């Protein structure tokens, strides 16, 4: 048995040694891979571009696209393909890449098939760095080319999006994007049902609008001015308010509770022969449910006139109840109508627009409907408070 083990071990060792030598030989003699060929071609093109040799750039660009690129390997990323296409006046490659990007966007992410992309970023970086030398000439060549008006406009718009909307100061970025959005709108209006419409809307045009729904909450301090016959019974008062808002598009619903403390001027009779005597204090509450319309809504201010229904509640304060226990749980009430104006002065740099925190100013006119004498008068209220409004944005396509 021992005599068989030694030959077997020698056989296995020789087999693996020969196999390893065969692999090593194959690796040494292996021709450059597709990835290596692409990398060398890209580097050569970059050297020609930096040297300003446009003719050689064109030759390398066409060779890589026609002889090297295939169904599995891409020789340029999207920016490089589009830019080099217009740089070398091979516009069909640029336009084809735009449509390819658009087609890819329409496919769900888990179903997309992507080519192997170049790994180095030097070429794209250098193309961008030296583009300022050539851009004016490139735009002119596009304008004088034999392309139809739609293709010319698409290339101009794409180049504007790449070069005009990048490397700008943060404070100017929105203005740059607004300019691009206007160009997109002009393109879509001029070339209706364009084959590039989906790409323009989803890749270049970035317009955001408010989502339909939102919420808000507030806390305020306020002043009430009593009017009419009510003024004969209650003085003006100070109080506080809290509430919640609900937003749908430009409509807003206010749900609020207001409590004001007023001095009693003349005796106010309650049920069961109870009375709040003059000189004491009383609570005058307002429950509100109203609808408003956001007539103005900018980054600095939101104005919403409103109108709605509610209820007035009149009862004794805690101090008065301590002196007159019989007034506990005694209350007068009245249905009422109300209208007014809500103004939010938004704090800067608090929460990103359109969600915001703000100083809320609110003017409201309350009109009770009860025939009971103390309620035969209206109330004018003014509150100042702090509010938080939460709304999000969605892309307008």
C-alpha positions as CSV (number, residue, x, y, z in Angstrom):
1,X,0.0,0.0,0.0
2,X,2.8,2.4,0.9
3,X,4.4,1.7,-2.5
4,X,1.3,3.0,-4.2
5,X,1.0,6.2,-2.2
6,X,4.3,7.8,-3.3
7,X,3.7,7.4,-7.0
8,X,0.2,8.8,-6.6
9,X,1.5,11.9,-4.8
10,X,4.1,12.4,-7.5
11,X,1.5,12.2,-10.2
12,X,-0.8,14.7,-8.6
13,X,2.1,17.2,-8.0
14,X,3.2,16.9,-11.7
15,X,-0.3,17.3,-12.9
16,X,-0.9,20.6,-11.0
17,X,2.5,21.9,-11.8
18,X,1.9,21.4,-15.6
19,X,-1.5,22.9,-15.3
20,X,-0.2,26.0,-13.5
21,X,2.5,26.5,-16.1
22,X,-0.1,26.3,-18.8
23,X,-2.3,29.0,-17.1
24,X,0.8,31.3,-16.6
25,X,1.7,30.9,-20.3
26,X,-1.9,31.7,-21.3
27,X,-1.9,34.8,-19.2
28,X,1.4,36.0,-20.6
29,X,0.4,35.4,-24.2
30,X,-3.1,36.8,-23.8
31,X,-4.0,39.6,-26.1
32,X,-5.1,43.0,-24.6
33,X,-8.7,42.8,-23.3
34,X,-11.5,44.9,-24.6
35,X,-11.3,47.1,-21.5
36,X,-7.5,47.7,-22.0
37,X,-8.0,48.6,-25.6
38,X,-10.7,51.0,-24.7
39,X,-8.6,52.6,-22.0
40,X,-5.6,53.0,-24.4
41,X,-7.9,54.5,-27.1
42,X,-9.4,57.0,-24.6
43,X,-6.0,58.1,-23.4
44,X,-4.8,58.6,-27.0
45,X,-7.9,60.6,-27.8
46,X,-7.4,62.7,-24.6
47,X,-3.8,63.5,-25.6
48,X,-4.9,64.6,-29.1
49,X,-7.6,66.8,-27.6
50,X,-5.3,68.5,-25.1
51,X,-2.9,69.1,-28.0
52,X,-5.7,70.7,-30.0
53,X,-5.4,68.1,-32.8
54,X,-9.0,68.1,-33.9
55,X,-8.4,65.8,-36.9
56,X,-6.8,63.1,-34.8
57,X,-9.5,63.4,-32.2
58,X,-12.1,62.8,-34.9
59,X,-10.2,59.7,-36.2
60,X,-9.9,58.2,-32.7
61,X,-13.5,59.0,-31.9
62,X,-14.8,57.3,-35.0
63,X,-12.5,54.3,-34.6
64,X,-13.5,53.7,-31.0
65,X,-17.2,54.0,-31.9
66,X,-17.1,51.8,-35.0
67,X,-14.4,49.3,-34.4
68,X,-14.2,48.9,-30.6
69,X,-17.6,49.6,-29.0
70,X,-20.1,46.7,-29.1
71,X,-23.3,45.5,-27.5
72,X,-21.5,44.8,-24.2
73,X,-18.9,47.6,-23.9
74,X,-19.3,51.3,-24.1
75,X,-16.2,53.4,-25.1
76,X,-17.6,56.7,-23.7
77,X,-20.0,57.8,-21.0
78,X,-23.0,59.9,-21.8
79,X,-21.3,63.3,-21.4
80,X,-18.3,62.3,-23.4
81,X,-20.3,60.8,-26.2
82,X,-22.6,63.9,-26.6
83,X,-19.8,66.4,-26.3
84,X,-17.3,64.6,-28.6
85,X,-20.2,64.1,-31.1
86,X,-20.8,67.8,-31.5
87,X,-17.0,68.6,-31.2
88,X,-16.2,66.3,-34.2
89,X,-19.5,67.3,-35.9
90,X,-20.6,63.6,-35.8
91,X,-24.0,64.8,-34.6
92,X,-25.7,61.4,-35.1
93,X,-23.8,59.9,-32.2
94,X,-24.8,62.8,-29.9
95,X,-28.5,62.5,-30.8
96,X,-28.4,58.7,-30.6
97,X,-26.9,58.9,-27.1
98,X,-29.7,61.4,-26.0
99,X,-32.4,59.0,-27.2
100,X,-30.6,56.0,-25.6
101,X,-30.5,57.8,-22.3
102,X,-34.2,58.6,-22.7
103,X,-35.0,54.9,-23.5
104,X,-33.1,53.8,-20.4
105,X,-35.1,56.2,-18.2
106,X,-38.3,54.6,-19.4
107,X,-37.3,51.1,-18.2
108,X,-37.7,50.1,-14.6
109,X,-34.3,50.0,-12.8
110,X,-34.3,46.3,-12.1
111,X,-34.9,45.5,-15.8
112,X,-32.3,47.8,-17.3
113,X,-29.3,46.3,-19.1
114,X,-26.2,48.4,-19.1
115,X,-23.0,48.2,-21.1
116,X,-19.7,48.0,-19.3
117,X,-18.7,51.6,-18.8
118,X,-15.2,53.1,-18.9
119,X,-13.7,53.3,-15.4
120,X,-11.4,56.3,-15.7
121,X,-12.7,59.8,-15.4
122,X,-9.7,61.7,-16.8
123,X,-11.1,62.0,-20.3
124,X,-14.4,63.5,-19.2
125,X,-12.6,65.9,-16.9
126,X,-10.2,67.2,-19.6
127,X,-13.0,67.5,-22.1
128,X,-14.9,69.7,-19.7
129,X,-11.8,71.7,-18.6
130,X,-10.8,72.7,-22.2
131,X,-14.4,73.1,-23.5
132,X,-14.3,76.9,-23.0
133,X,-11.9,77.0,-25.9
134,X,-14.2,75.3,-28.3
135,X,-17.8,76.0,-27.2
136,X,-18.4,79.2,-29.3
137,X,-17.2,77.3,-32.4
138,X,-19.3,74.3,-31.5
139,X,-22.5,76.3,-31.2
140,X,-21.8,78.0,-34.5
141,X,-21.1,74.6,-36.3
142,X,-24.4,73.2,-34.9
143,X,-26.2,76.3,-36.2
144,X,-24.7,76.0,-39.7
145,X,-25.0,72.2,-40.0
146,X,-27.5,70.4,-42.2
147,X,-29.5,69.2,-39.2
148,X,-33.2,70.0,-39.0
149,X,-34.4,72.6,-36.6
150,X,-35.6,70.2,-33.9
151,X,-32.2,68.4,-33.7
152,X,-30.3,71.7,-33.6
153,X,-32.5,73.0,-30.8
154,X,-32.0,69.7,-28.9
155,X,-28.2,69.9,-29.1
156,X,-28.2,73.5,-28.1
157,X,-30.5,72.8,-25.2
158,X,-28.4,69.8,-24.0
159,X,-25.1,71.8,-24.2
160,X,-26.7,74.7,-22.3
161,X,-27.9,72.3,-19.6
162,X,-24.4,70.8,-19.3
163,X,-22.3,74.0,-19.4
164,X,-24.6,76.9,-18.3
165,X,-26.1,75.1,-15.3
166,X,-22.9,73.9,-13.7
167,X,-20.1,75.4,-11.7
168,X,-22.2,78.4,-10.8
169,X,-22.3,79.9,-7.3
170,X,-24.9,78.3,-5.1
171,X,-26.9,81.5,-4.9
172,X,-27.1,81.6,-8.7
173,X,-27.9,78.0,-9.3
174,X,-31.7,78.4,-9.2
175,X,-31.5,81.3,-11.6
176,X,-29.5,79.2,-14.0
177,X,-32.0,76.3,-13.7
178,X,-34.9,78.8,-14.3
179,X,-33.2,79.9,-17.5
180,X,-32.9,76.3,-18.6
181,X,-36.5,75.6,-17.7
182,X,-37.6,78.5,-19.9
183,X,-35.6,77.1,-22.8
184,X,-37.3,73.7,-22.2
185,X,-40.7,75.3,-22.3
186,X,-39.9,77.1,-25.5
187,X,-38.6,73.9,-27.1
188,X,-41.7,71.9,-26.0
189,X,-44.0,74.6,-27.3
190,X,-42.3,74.9,-30.7
191,X,-41.8,71.1,-31.3
192,X,-44.9,69.6,-30.0
193,X,-44.9,65.7,-30.0
194,X,-41.1,65.8,-30.3
195,X,-39.2,62.6,-30.1
196,X,-37.1,64.3,-27.4
197,X,-40.1,65.5,-25.3
198,X,-39.8,62.8,-22.7
199,X,-36.0,63.4,-22.3
200,X,-36.5,67.2,-22.0
201,X,-39.2,66.8,-19.4
202,X,-37.5,64.1,-17.3
203,X,-33.8,64.9,-17.7
204,X,-33.4,68.7,-18.3
205,X,-36.5,70.5,-17.2
206,X,-36.6,70.7,-13.4
207,X,-39.7,72.5,-12.3
208,X,-41.2,71.7,-8.9
209,X,-44.6,72.5,-7.6
210,X,-46.4,72.1,-4.3
211,X,-47.8,68.7,-3.5
212,X,-51.5,68.7,-3.0
213,X,-51.6,68.1,0.7
214,X,-50.0,69.9,3.7
215,X,-50.4,70.6,7.4
216,X,-49.7,73.3,9.9
217,X,-50.0,74.3,13.5
218,X,-49.8,77.5,15.5
219,X,-49.8,79.1,18.9
220,X,-50.7,82.8,19.3
221,X,-51.4,85.6,21.7
222,X,-54.2,88.1,20.8
223,X,-56.5,91.0,21.5
224,X,-60.3,91.2,21.2
225,X,-62.3,94.3,20.6
226,X,-66.0,93.9,21.6
227,X,-68.6,95.8,19.5
228,X,-72.3,96.5,19.5
229,X,-74.4,95.6,22.6
230,X,-71.7,93.1,23.6
231,X,-69.5,96.1,24.4
232,X,-72.1,97.1,27.1
233,X,-71.4,93.8,28.9
234,X,-67.8,93.0,28.3
235,X,-64.6,95.1,28.0
236,X,-62.0,94.4,25.4
237,X,-59.8,91.4,26.4
238,X,-56.5,89.7,26.0
239,X,-56.1,86.0,25.3
240,X,-54.4,83.2,23.4
241,X,-55.2,80.9,20.6
242,X,-53.9,77.6,19.2
243,X,-54.9,75.7,16.1
244,X,-54.2,73.4,13.2
245,X,-54.2,73.9,9.4
246,X,-54.9,71.6,6.6
247,X,-53.8,72.4,3.0
248,X,-55.0,71.1,-0.3
249,X,-53.5,72.8,-3.3
250,X,-54.3,76.5,-2.7
251,X,-57.1,75.9,-0.3
252,X,-56.5,75.9,3.5
253,X,-58.7,74.8,6.3
254,X,-58.2,76.5,9.7
255,X,-59.3,74.8,12.9
256,X,-58.7,77.1,15.9
257,X,-59.7,77.7,19.5
258,X,-59.4,81.2,21.0
259,X,-59.9,82.2,24.6
260,X,-60.1,85.8,25.8
261,X,-60.4,87.1,29.3
262,X,-62.7,90.1,29.6
263,X,-64.0,92.2,32.4
264,X,-67.8,92.2,33.0
265,X,-69.3,95.7,32.8
266,X,-72.9,94.9,33.5
267,X,-74.4,91.8,35.2
268,X,-74.8,88.9,32.8
269,X,-77.6,86.5,33.8
270,X,-77.1,82.7,33.4
271,X,-79.5,79.8,33.8
272,X,-81.0,78.8,37.1
273,X,-80.9,82.4,38.4
274,X,-77.1,82.6,38.4
275,X,-75.3,85.8,37.4
276,X,-71.8,87.0,36.6
277,X,-71.8,90.3,38.4
278,X,-70.1,93.4,37.1
279,X,-66.5,93.8,38.2
280,X,-65.7,90.1,37.8
281,X,-64.0,88.5,34.8
282,X,-65.3,86.1,32.2
283,X,-64.0,84.0,29.4
284,X,-65.2,84.6,25.9
285,X,-64.1,81.7,23.7
286,X,-64.3,81.3,19.9
287,X,-64.2,77.9,18.2
288,X,-63.5,78.3,14.5
289,X,-63.7,76.1,11.4
290,X,-62.9,78.2,8.3
291,X,-61.7,77.8,4.7
292,X,-59.1,80.1,3.1
293,X,-57.5,80.6,-0.2
294,X,-53.7,81.2,-0.7
295,X,-54.0,84.3,-2.8
296,X,-50.3,85.0,-2.3
297,X,-47.6,82.4,-1.5
298,X,-44.0,83.4,-2.0
299,X,-40.7,82.6,-0.3
300,X,-41.3,85.5,2.1
301,X,-45.0,85.7,2.7
302,X,-48.3,83.8,2.5
303,X,-51.7,85.6,2.4
304,X,-54.9,83.8,2.8
305,X,-58.3,85.5,3.2
306,X,-60.8,83.1,4.9
307,X,-64.4,82.7,6.0
308,X,-66.2,80.1,8.0
309,X,-68.4,79.2,10.9
310,X,-67.8,78.7,14.6
311,X,-69.2,79.1,18.1
312,X,-69.0,81.7,20.9
313,X,-68.8,80.5,24.5
314,X,-69.1,82.7,27.5
315,X,-68.4,81.5,31.1
316,X,-66.9,82.6,34.3
317,X,-63.1,82.5,34.9
318,X,-61.6,80.3,37.7
319,X,-61.2,83.3,39.9
320,X,-64.8,84.3,39.5
321,X,-66.0,80.7,40.1
322,X,-64.0,80.6,43.4
323,X,-66.0,83.6,44.6
324,X,-69.3,82.4,43.1
325,X,-69.3,78.5,43.1
326,X,-72.8,78.5,41.6
327,X,-71.3,79.7,38.3
328,X,-69.3,76.5,37.9
329,X,-70.3,74.7,34.7
330,X,-72.5,77.6,33.7
331,X,-72.1,78.7,30.1
332,X,-73.7,80.7,27.4
333,X,-73.1,79.9,23.7
334,X,-74.0,81.1,20.2
335,X,-73.4,80.0,16.7
336,X,-71.4,82.5,14.7
337,X,-70.0,83.4,11.3
338,X,-66.5,84.8,10.9
339,X,-64.2,86.1,8.2
340,X,-60.7,87.6,8.1
341,X,-57.2,87.5,6.7
342,X,-54.3,85.2,7.6
343,X,-50.7,86.5,7.0
344,X,-47.6,84.3,7.5
345,X,-44.3,86.3,7.4
346,X,-41.8,83.5,6.8
347,X,-38.6,83.2,8.6
348,X,-35.5,83.0,6.4
349,X,-33.2,80.0,6.5
350,X,-35.5,78.1,8.9
351,X,-37.0,75.3,6.9
352,X,-36.6,74.8,3.2
353,X,-39.3,76.4,1.1
354,X,-42.2,75.5,0.8
355,X,-42.2,74.1,4.3
356,X,-41.6,77.0,6.7
357,X,-41.8,78.5,10.1
358,X,-43.3,82.0,10.3
359,X,-44.7,84.9,12.3
360,X,-48.4,84.6,11.9
361,X,-50.6,87.7,11.9
362,X,-54.3,87.1,11.9
363,X,-57.3,89.5,11.7
364,X,-60.7,88.0,12.3
365,X,-64.2,89.4,12.5
366,X,-66.7,87.3,14.5
367,X,-70.5,87.7,14.1
368,X,-72.7,85.8,16.6
369,X,-76.2,84.9,15.6
370,X,-77.8,84.5,19.1
371,X,-80.6,86.9,20.0
372,X,-79.5,86.8,23.6
373,X,-78.5,90.4,24.5
374,X,-74.8,89.9,25.4
375,X,-74.2,88.3,22.0
376,X,-75.9,91.0,20.0
377,X,-72.6,92.4,19.1
378,X,-69.6,91.4,17.1
379,X,-65.9,90.8,18.0
380,X,-62.8,92.0,16.1
381,X,-59.7,89.9,17.1
382,X,-56.1,90.3,16.2
383,X,-53.5,87.6,17.1
384,X,-49.7,87.4,16.7
385,X,-48.1,84.0,16.9
386,X,-45.7,81.4,15.7
387,X,-46.6,78.8,13.1
388,X,-45.1,75.8,11.4
389,X,-46.3,74.7,8.0
390,X,-45.2,71.4,6.4
391,X,-45.6,71.0,2.7
392,X,-43.5,69.1,0.1
393,X,-42.7,69.5,-3.6
394,X,-43.2,67.3,-6.6
395,X,-41.7,67.5,-10.0
396,X,-43.9,69.1,-12.6
397,X,-43.6,66.9,-15.7
